[in-house]
Amino acid sequence: MPMREVTLFWKRSRIKHLDIGEMANLFKQAEFISYVKRVPKDIRIILKVNFCEGKSPKDIVGLQYFELLDIILEPKDNSDSYLILVKINHSVSNLNARTNGTSTVPGSRLDGEGLTYIIQGPPMKLRIVSTLARLIAQPDRISARSLDFNSSLDHSALSLKQLKLAKFAYDRGFFDIPKRTRISDLASEIGLARATISEHLARIESILMDDMFSSYDESYTDPKLVKSLIETITVEVENEDFNSVENMIQILSNIKKSITSQIAEVRHEDFEQITDDELIEMAVKEHEENISFIDEIVEEKFKTSSK
């Protein structure tokens, strides 16, 4: 089964305006080390953290979505880090666990630049998780790559032969602007037909472009997928306390804003994914129905939690 890796990045200046914004005020740095337990609503991970000045592990008590379970290692001096065991309860992390296929990997971290969230898994399941992350809080950057755990080329998208040919052409200036060599020159030096070299290089460029861009989340999201994600988030807070309901409502509010943007994009004259007027109106209607669906859920949850 093909595997992909998606990296989502938010600038630190933007994190403070997200539902996880309190993290930026608490942690100077926080690095994901490993999972300890991983089921929806009970995700336990080890973090390596450095606290902001004046902050300490006791301040995690007031942090949304985080629960401090244990301090594994305390720093010997201010330059060292804490190792802590925390429980996470957030819609993105819960969905990540629920897919039974995607997972967060080391390299995910909060640092001076911002929050880097790296997830791996099969393309379809990965798209579900990354779509939810994008709907809740639009990342500043999204990148993706293919993974090949059986390859000795550090997960290169190219085969060994393709990589050698690409390197050969690169060294001789084929990819320079202007080119320093022609396909016929490469073919003559290698001893293959010009058409064969041309076909191979075209295939290499296609693979690299697909690997770079195929898993970037499109600006447009299928409204049916959006509705499924809304339903999943709602289920996550069943029988939970009022704070969980408040958090869920905030997340749905962010999704509602994203859907509103989706409607504007669908109606834009340059939108190329849907060209038929009837299909455009259908997509708009489905998005508007999702907004109404969110409003109904929020109203119901507020009534329930206020009793």
C-alpha positions as CSV (number, residue, x, y, z in Angstrom):
1,M,0.0,0.0,0.0
2,P,1.4,3.4,-1.0
3,M,2.3,5.7,1.9
4,R,2.4,9.5,2.0
5,E,3.7,12.1,4.5
6,V,2.0,15.5,4.9
7,T,3.6,18.3,6.8
8,L,1.4,21.2,8.0
9,F,3.0,24.4,9.3
10,W,1.6,27.4,11.2
11,K,3.7,30.5,12.0
12,R,4.1,31.1,15.7
13,S,2.4,34.5,15.4
14,R,-0.7,32.8,14.1
15,I,-0.8,30.0,16.6
16,K,-2.0,32.4,19.3
17,H,-5.2,33.0,17.4
18,L,-6.0,29.3,17.1
19,D,-7.8,27.0,19.5
20,I,-4.4,25.7,20.6
21,G,-3.0,29.2,21.1
22,E,-2.3,28.7,24.7
23,M,0.6,26.4,23.7
24,A,2.5,29.3,22.3
25,N,2.3,31.1,25.6
26,L,3.4,28.1,27.6
27,F,6.0,26.3,25.6
28,K,9.1,27.9,24.2
29,Q,9.7,24.5,22.4
30,A,7.8,21.3,22.4
31,E,8.9,18.2,20.4
32,F,6.8,15.0,19.9
33,I,8.9,12.0,20.9
34,S,6.5,9.0,20.8
35,Y,3.1,7.6,21.5
36,V,2.4,5.7,24.7
37,K,-1.2,5.0,24.1
38,R,-3.3,5.8,21.1
39,V,-7.1,5.4,21.0
40,P,-9.6,8.2,20.3
41,K,-10.1,10.4,23.4
42,D,-7.2,8.7,25.2
43,I,-4.0,9.7,23.3
44,R,-0.9,9.7,25.5
45,I,2.3,11.0,24.2
46,I,5.8,11.9,25.4
47,L,6.9,15.4,24.8
48,K,10.3,17.1,25.2
49,V,9.6,20.6,26.2
50,N,11.2,23.9,27.3
51,F,8.8,26.3,29.1
52,C,8.5,30.0,28.4
53,E,10.0,32.2,31.1
54,G,8.0,32.1,34.3
55,K,6.1,29.0,33.2
56,S,6.3,25.4,34.5
57,P,4.6,22.1,34.3
58,K,1.9,23.2,36.8
59,D,0.7,25.7,34.1
60,I,-0.4,22.8,31.9
61,V,-3.4,22.4,34.2
62,G,-5.1,25.3,32.5
63,L,-4.2,24.2,29.0
64,Q,-7.0,23.2,26.7
65,Y,-6.7,19.7,25.1
66,F,-3.7,18.8,27.3
67,E,-3.6,16.9,30.6
68,L,-0.3,16.4,32.4
69,L,0.0,12.7,33.5
70,D,3.6,12.5,34.6
71,I,7.0,14.3,34.6
72,I,9.4,11.7,33.3
73,L,12.5,13.7,33.5
74,E,13.2,17.1,35.1
75,P,16.0,19.4,33.7
76,K,19.2,19.7,35.7
77,D,19.6,23.3,34.6
78,N,17.8,25.9,32.5
79,S,19.4,24.7,29.3
80,D,17.9,21.2,29.6
81,S,14.4,20.1,28.7
82,Y,11.6,18.3,30.5
83,L,10.3,15.0,29.4
84,I,6.6,14.8,30.1
85,L,3.8,12.4,29.6
86,V,0.6,14.2,28.5
87,K,-2.9,13.1,27.4
88,I,-4.3,14.9,24.3
89,N,-8.0,15.3,23.5
90,H,-8.4,17.3,20.3
91,S,-10.5,16.6,17.2
92,V,-7.5,16.4,14.9
93,S,-5.5,14.1,17.1
94,N,-8.6,12.0,17.8
95,L,-9.4,11.7,14.1
96,N,-5.8,10.8,13.5
97,A,-6.1,7.9,15.9
98,R,-9.6,6.9,14.7
99,T,-8.5,6.4,11.1
100,N,-6.5,3.3,12.1
101,G,-3.9,4.2,9.5
102,T,-2.4,7.6,10.0
103,S,-0.1,8.7,12.8
104,T,2.0,11.7,13.9
105,V,5.7,11.2,13.6
106,P,8.9,12.6,15.3
107,G,9.8,15.9,13.8
108,S,6.4,17.3,14.8
109,R,7.3,20.3,17.0
110,L,6.6,23.8,18.2
111,D,9.6,26.0,18.1
112,G,10.6,29.6,17.5
113,E,9.3,29.6,14.0
114,G,6.0,27.9,14.6
115,L,4.1,24.6,14.8
116,T,5.1,21.8,12.5
117,Y,2.7,18.8,12.4
118,I,3.8,15.8,10.4
119,I,1.5,12.8,9.7
120,Q,2.0,9.7,7.7
121,G,-0.4,7.1,6.3
122,P,-2.3,5.9,3.2
123,P,-3.3,8.8,0.8
124,M,-7.1,8.6,1.4
125,K,-6.9,8.4,5.2
126,L,-4.2,11.1,5.2
127,R,-6.4,13.4,3.2
128,I,-9.2,13.1,5.8
129,V,-7.0,14.2,8.7
130,S,-5.2,17.0,6.8
131,T,-8.5,18.3,5.5
132,L,-9.9,18.6,9.0
133,A,-6.7,20.4,10.1
134,R,-7.0,22.8,7.2
135,L,-10.7,23.5,7.9
136,I,-10.1,24.2,11.6
137,A,-7.1,26.4,11.0
138,Q,-5.7,27.1,7.6
139,P,-2.0,26.2,7.7
140,D,0.6,28.7,6.4
141,R,2.3,25.9,4.4
142,I,1.4,22.4,3.4
143,S,3.8,20.0,1.8
144,A,3.8,16.3,1.0
145,R,6.0,13.5,-0.2
146,S,5.8,9.8,-1.1
147,L,7.3,7.2,1.3
148,D,8.9,4.0,0.3
149,F,10.0,2.0,3.4
150,N,11.6,-0.7,1.2
151,S,13.9,1.7,-0.6
152,S,17.5,2.4,0.4
153,L,17.2,5.9,-1.2
154,D,15.7,7.6,1.9
155,H,12.2,7.5,0.6
156,S,13.0,8.9,-2.9
157,A,10.1,9.1,-5.3
158,L,12.5,7.9,-8.0
159,S,13.9,4.5,-8.7
160,L,17.6,4.0,-8.5
161,K,17.9,4.1,-12.3
162,Q,15.8,7.2,-12.6
163,L,17.8,8.9,-9.8
164,K,21.1,8.1,-11.6
165,L,19.7,9.4,-14.9
166,A,18.4,12.6,-13.3
167,K,21.8,13.2,-11.6
168,F,23.6,12.5,-14.9
169,A,21.4,15.1,-16.7
170,Y,21.7,17.6,-13.9
171,D,25.5,17.3,-13.8
172,R,25.7,18.1,-17.5
173,G,23.5,21.1,-17.2
174,F,20.3,19.7,-18.8
175,F,18.2,21.4,-16.2
176,D,20.1,24.7,-16.3
177,I,18.5,27.9,-17.9
178,P,19.6,28.0,-20.6
179,K,20.4,24.3,-21.0
180,R,24.1,23.5,-21.3
181,T,23.4,20.2,-23.1
182,R,20.8,18.7,-25.4
183,I,19.0,15.4,-25.1
184,S,20.8,14.1,-28.2
185,D,24.1,14.8,-26.4
186,L,22.9,12.8,-23.3
187,A,21.7,10.0,-25.5
188,S,25.0,9.8,-27.4
189,E,27.0,9.7,-24.2
190,I,24.8,7.1,-22.6
191,G,24.4,5.0,-25.7
192,L,20.6,5.1,-25.8
193,A,18.1,6.4,-28.4
194,R,17.2,10.1,-28.1
195,A,13.5,9.2,-27.9
196,T,14.2,6.8,-25.0
197,I,16.2,9.5,-23.0
198,S,13.5,12.1,-23.7
199,E,10.7,9.7,-22.4
200,H,12.7,8.9,-19.3
201,L,13.4,12.5,-18.4
202,A,9.7,13.4,-19.0
203,R,8.7,10.6,-16.7
204,I,11.1,11.8,-14.0
205,E,9.8,15.3,-14.2
206,S,6.2,14.0,-13.9
207,I,7.0,11.9,-10.9
208,L,8.7,14.7,-9.1
209,M,5.9,17.2,-9.8
210,D,3.3,14.7,-8.6
211,D,5.3,13.9,-5.5
212,M,5.5,17.6,-4.6
213,F,2.0,18.7,-5.3
214,S,-0.4,15.7,-5.5
215,S,-1.2,15.7,-1.7
216,Y,-1.4,19.5,-1.3
217,D,-4.9,20.1,0.0
218,E,-6.9,21.9,-2.6
219,S,-8.6,25.1,-1.8
220,Y,-11.9,23.3,-2.5
221,T,-13.2,20.6,-0.2
222,D,-15.9,18.1,-1.1
223,P,-19.0,19.2,1.0
224,K,-19.8,15.5,1.7
225,L,-16.4,15.1,3.4
226,V,-17.0,18.3,5.4
227,K,-20.3,16.9,6.7
228,S,-18.7,13.6,7.6
229,L,-16.0,15.5,9.6
230,I,-18.6,17.6,11.3
231,E,-20.5,14.5,12.4
232,T,-17.2,13.0,13.7
233,I,-16.4,16.0,15.8
234,T,-19.9,16.0,17.3
235,V,-19.6,12.4,18.3
236,E,-16.3,13.1,20.0
237,V,-17.9,15.2,22.7
238,E,-20.9,13.0,23.5
239,N,-21.1,12.6,27.3
240,E,-18.3,15.1,27.8
241,D,-18.2,18.1,30.2
242,F,-19.1,21.7,29.4
243,N,-15.5,22.7,28.5
244,S,-15.4,20.0,25.8
245,V,-18.6,21.3,24.4
246,E,-17.2,24.8,24.3
247,N,-14.1,23.6,22.5
248,M,-16.2,21.7,20.0
249,I,-18.3,24.8,19.3
250,Q,-15.2,26.8,18.7
251,I,-13.9,24.2,16.3
252,L,-17.2,24.1,14.4
253,S,-17.1,27.9,14.3
254,N,-13.8,27.8,12.5
255,I,-15.1,25.2,10.1
256,K,-18.1,27.4,9.4
257,K,-15.7,30.2,8.4
258,S,-13.8,27.9,6.1
259,I,-17.0,26.7,4.5
260,T,-18.1,30.4,3.9
261,S,-14.7,30.9,2.1
262,Q,-15.4,27.7,0.1
263,I,-18.7,29.1,-1.2
264,A,-17.0,32.3,-2.3
265,E,-14.3,30.3,-4.1
266,V,-16.9,28.0,-5.8
267,R,-18.8,31.1,-7.2
268,H,-15.5,32.8,-8.4
269,E,-15.4,32.9,-12.1
270,D,-11.8,31.5,-12.1
271,F,-12.8,28.4,-10.3
272,E,-11.9,25.6,-12.7
273,Q,-12.8,22.4,-10.8
274,I,-16.5,22.9,-11.4
275,T,-17.4,24.5,-14.7
276,D,-21.1,23.6,-15.0
277,D,-23.5,26.2,-13.5
278,E,-25.8,23.5,-12.1
279,L,-22.9,21.7,-10.4
280,I,-21.7,25.0,-9.0
281,E,-25.1,25.7,-7.5
282,M,-25.3,22.1,-6.1
283,A,-21.9,22.5,-4.4
284,V,-22.9,25.9,-3.0
285,K,-26.2,24.4,-1.7
286,E,-24.4,21.5,0.0
287,H,-21.9,23.9,1.6
288,E,-24.8,26.0,2.8
289,E,-26.5,22.9,4.2
290,N,-23.3,22.2,6.2
291,I,-23.5,25.7,7.7
292,S,-27.1,25.1,8.7
293,F,-26.0,21.7,10.1
294,I,-23.3,23.4,12.2
295,D,-25.8,26.0,13.5
296,E,-28.2,23.3,14.6
297,I,-25.5,21.4,16.4
298,V,-24.3,24.5,18.2
299,E,-27.8,25.4,19.3
300,E,-28.5,21.9,20.5
301,K,-25.2,21.6,22.4
302,F,-25.7,25.0,24.1
303,K,-29.1,24.0,25.3
304,T,-27.9,20.7,26.5
305,S,-24.8,22.1,28.4
306,S,-26.8,24.9,30.0
307,K,-29.3,22.5,31.7
